[in-house]
Amino acid sequence: MVRSIDKISIAGFKSIRLLENFELSKLNILIGANGVGKSNFVTFFSFLHELLNQHLALTVNKGGGADAHLFLGPKVTTQISAALVFGPNGYSFVLDPTVDNRLVFKDERIQFWGDMKTIDRSIGTGHSESSLTQQLRDPQNSRIANYINDAISSWILYHFHDTSENAPMRRLSSVRDCERLRKDGANLAAMLLKWKQEEPAVYEVIRDTVKLVAPFFDDFLLRPKDVSGDSLVQLEWKQQHSDYPLHAGQFSDGTLRFIALATALLQPSPPATILIDEPELGLHPFALNILTGLIASASQHTQIIISTQSPGLLNAFQPEDIIVTDRKDGASTFQRLSASDLGTWINEEYTLGELWQKSVYGGGPTHE
């Protein structure tokens, strides 16, 4: 069984100087002001995916080189390290910067903790790309390596911010690209078509949820077209009391983003962990209320990690769901909230969002 994340440690990565054995629950809402490091925590998982897919060098170069990834640069931070625990397994690595602004592995390790046996094994040092893929075929390590690879591959950071004219969500996609929803929603139409054909109840829930936010919307029109030997589909739709086909470009940015978010949170076989950075962007307050309900419901069967600056999004959750993110001496700090942190405020008629706006429990702008 693919597992979600139990504990995470990160050191030296961007604004995260040190985060040790931080426990993640089924629902994790990171709240904080601009620039405190919420997005750095969430995008660490994108960095991790690229690392495991042997795109470390490319990712580091595109992100400004090794120096731009080190906490306060190479004079302050000499390496990046991370360790993740999920069920009986773990994965960790240490990256050292080079004189030509690259990152190389000082160590890469796979772990297993069983009742009768413990394994903590290095899978290499000095390499420029992850060795985990090679271990998938190694007789000694393949079982553990496959479990680790499957688990990390199942943690998906969805990023639906691009709703421009040429956004992947608005364009044609192959109907064959329907194994799982892509992180940018590029195959949104193909996934909806698959569920309409194979899991109509799921499709209907997604469609009806979109109707709540966009009352003018009636249904999707998912009509495959043969193009150059492939069958392609686009996110067409029709509005209430009309059969005239409208194309994806006629969805507003906020509506399109909500459709993608609703699809990600309502999908029948979700990733073990879903991560979303600032899902509230461009959403009407009513749409945000619907979204919070979807997040709470999805957290019953998958792990949710969200970063936000929305007081309204906090109101549907419990104090223990909230991770307060601050910045101290240039470093991001993360602290899970509890009801006891709120003192007598918990007995007052204030929402969590209002208490955050009043700086009762931190996570607001600070002056160092």
N, C-alpha and C positions, 0 to 999 in steps of 0.2 A: 504494500500500500504506500502510495506517495504521500509524504508528510509535509505539513507546513512548518514554519520556523518556530522553535522553542526559545532559543537564546541566540543573541548576536553580539559579537565584539568587533569593534572597528577602531583602528588607531592610525592617525596621521593622514587621513583622507580628507582633503579640502578643509572645511571648517571643523571637522570632527577630530579633535586632538586625541581624545580617549573616551571610549564607550566600552565598558567591560561587562560581559555576561548579562546583558540587558534582556529581560524576559518579555516576550511578545505573546499576547493572548489572542483570542479569536477576533477581537475588534480593537483596533489601534488607531486613534484619531490624533494626529500631531497638530498642535495649535501653536502659533507663535507669530511674531511680527515679521516684516520683510527682513531678509538677510540674516536670520538667526540660524539657518541651516536645515530647515525642514526638507527642502528640496534636495539638499545634498544627501540626506539620509535615504530618501526615496530613490534618487537616481544612482545611489550606490548599487542598487540591484540591476540597473541597466549596465553599469560598469562590470558587474559580476557576470552577467550573461555574455557580454562581449569577450570577457576574459576566458570563459569556458569554451566559447566558440572559436577560440584562437584568433581573436581580433584585437588583442591587447595593444599591440604596437600601433595599429591604425587608430584605435580609440584614443590612445594617449596623444598621438600626434594631432588628431583633430581637436582635441581638448586643450591644446597649447603646450604639450610636452609634459615631461615628468614634473618639472618645477611647479606647474599650474595645478597639479593634483596633490602636492604635498602641503600639509598644514603650515601656513606662513612661510613656505619655500624651503629650499634645501639647507639653509643656514640654521633653521630651527628644527626641521624634521628630517631624519635620515632614512626613514623607510615607511612604507604603508603595510599594515597587517590587518587581517580579518580572520574571524573564526565563527562558524555557524554550526548550531546543533539542531538537528531535526530527528525526533524519534531516537533510535539507537545509533544513529550515524552522525558524523561531523565532517566538515571540510574546512581547511584553513590554508592560508598562504601568507608569505612575507615577500614584499617587493622592494628592491633596492634601486635607487636612481643611478644612472650612469653619467659620465662626463658629456656624452652627446645627447642628453636630455631624454633618454628612454627609461623604461622600467624593466627590470629583469627579476626573475624569481630567485630569491635567496633560499626559499624553501616552499614546498607545496606538500600538503599532507591529507591523507584520508583516514577516517576513524570509524571504529565500531565498538560499541559497548554492549556486551552480551552477558547473560548470567554465568556462562562457563568460560568466556573468552573475551579478552580486550585486545583490540588492534589499533595501534597508532603508528602509521607507517608513512615515511617520506616517499614521495614519488618523483623526486628530482631536485636539483639545485643548479642555478646558472643558466637556465633555459629562458628564452624570450617569449614563448607562448606556453599555455597550460599543457601539462602532460596527462591530464585526466582522460582525454580522448584515447590516447595510446593505451591506457590502463583498461579500457573497455574490452580489449582483446587479450589482456595478459592473464594467463591461467591463475596466477596467484592473487591478483587484485580485481578480476573482472566483476565478481559478484558485488563487492562493496562499491566499486567505481560506477557500475551501472545504476545502482540504487541512488547514489549521490547525484549522478548526472540527470537521472529522471526527476529527482526531487527538485533540484535547482532549476531545471528547464520548465518546471510546472509553476514557478513563481513568475507571474507576468505583471509588468508595469504597463498599464494602459495610458496612452497619451493621446487624447483626442482634441488637443488645442488647435490643430490645423484644420480649419473649416473654410479655407480660402477657395477661390474658383477652381484651382487645380489640386485641391486636397484629395488624397487617395480615396476617401470615403465617397466622394462625388463622382468618381470615375468608374469605368468598366472593370470588372474582375472576372476571372475564370470561375465557372461553376464548380470546377474540380478543386478549387482552393477553399475547402470547407472542413478541414480537419479540426481547426480551432480558430477562434477569433483572433486576428492579428492585432498587435499592440497599437497600431495607428488606425485600426478599423478599415484597412484597405479592402478586406473581403467581407465587409458588413452585409452587402446584398447577397453574396453567395451563402453566407451563414443563415440569413433569414429565409432564403429559398429552401435550403436543406431542411430547416425546422418546419417550414410550412408543409413540406412534402412528407417528412418522416415523424415529426413530433408536433402535430397541429395545435395541441393544447398549449405548448410552450410558445408557439408563434402567436397564438391568440392573446395570451397574457401580455406579451411584449407590445402587440398592436394596441390593445386596450389601455395599457399604461401610457403609451404615447398620446392616445386620445384624451387622457386626463389633462395633459399639459398643453396639447394643441387641439382644441375642440373642433377646429376646421378640418382636421385630418380624418380621413375615412379608412384608408387601407393602403398597403404597399402594392405596387404593381411590379412583379418580379418576372420579367419576360426574357428568357435566354435568347441570344441571337448568335447564329453561326458566323464567326469572323476568322478567316484564314485557318480553317480547320479546327478551331476551338469554339467552345460554347461560352459566351460572355454574358454577364448580367449586370444591370445598373440599378441603382436605388431610385426607381420611379415610384410615383404615388398618385393617388387621387384624393380630392377633397370631398367634403360632405355634399350630397345632392348633385353630384356631377360625375360623369364617366370619362371626362377629358384627362388624358395622361399628363402629369407634370413630372419634370425631371428633378434630380437631386439639387441642382443649382437653384431651385425655387423653394427650398427649405431655408429658413433663416439660420444663421450661425448657431444661435442658442438651441433651436429645435433639433438641428442635426447633431449637435453635441449631446443633447439629452437622449436622443435615439441611441447613439453609440453607448452611452453610459448605462441606459436601461438594458440594452442587449447584453452588455458585459456582466451586469449584476443578476440578470434573469436567465442566463444560459444554463441549459440542463446539466452539463458536465463541466463545472467551472474549474479553473486552475486551483491547485492546493492553496495558493496565496495570490490575492489580487491587490495590486498597488495602484493608487491613483493620486496624482499630484494636482491639488486645487481643482476638484471637480465642479466647484461652484461657479467657475468663470463663465460669464455670459448668460447665466440662468436667472429667470424671473423668480422672485421669492416663493411663489406657489410651486414652481417646478422644483425648487430646492427642498421644499417640504416633502414632495413626493420622493425625491432622491434620497433623503435621509431614511425614509421608510424602506426603500429598496436596499440601502446599505445595511440597516439593522437586520432585515430579513436574510440577506445573503450571508451575513456573518454567522448564521445558524448552521451553515453547511460548508463554509470555506473561510479561511483567514482573510481579514480585510485590514489593509494599512493605507491610511489616507492622510495627506497633509492639507491643511486648510487655513484660511484667515477669516472664515465666515462664522460670526457669532450664531447665526441662524442654524447652521449645520450642527452646532454643538448641542442644541436644545433637546434633541431626541435621544441623547445618550446619557449614560451614568458617569459619575466622576471617574470611576475605575477604567473607563474606556478611553480616557483622555491622557495624552502624553504632552506635557508642557515643555515647549522648546524655548530656551533662552540662549543668550550669548554672554560669556564672561571671559574677560582677558583675551578676546578674539576667538574663543573656542565655543562650539555649540555644546549645550548641556541638555539632557533629556531626563525628565522625571515624571513617572506615572502619578497621576492625581488620585487622591482618595477622599472620601467624604470627610474624614477628620481634618484634612488640609483646609477645609472651608469654614471650620469653626462654627460660630453662631450664624454665619451667613446661610448655612444649609437649612436653617429653620425659617428663614425669611422667604418671601414670595419672589425670589429672583431665579431666573434661568441660568444655566451654565454659561450661555453666551453673554448675558448681562454681567455676570460676575467677572468674566474675562475682560469685558470692556471696562470694568471698574478696576482692573489690575489686582483683583483679590488674590489670585493664585499665580500671578506671573504670566509669562508668555507675551508680554507687550514690549513696546519699544524701550530700550535701555540706553543709558549714556555711560560709557565706560571711562 
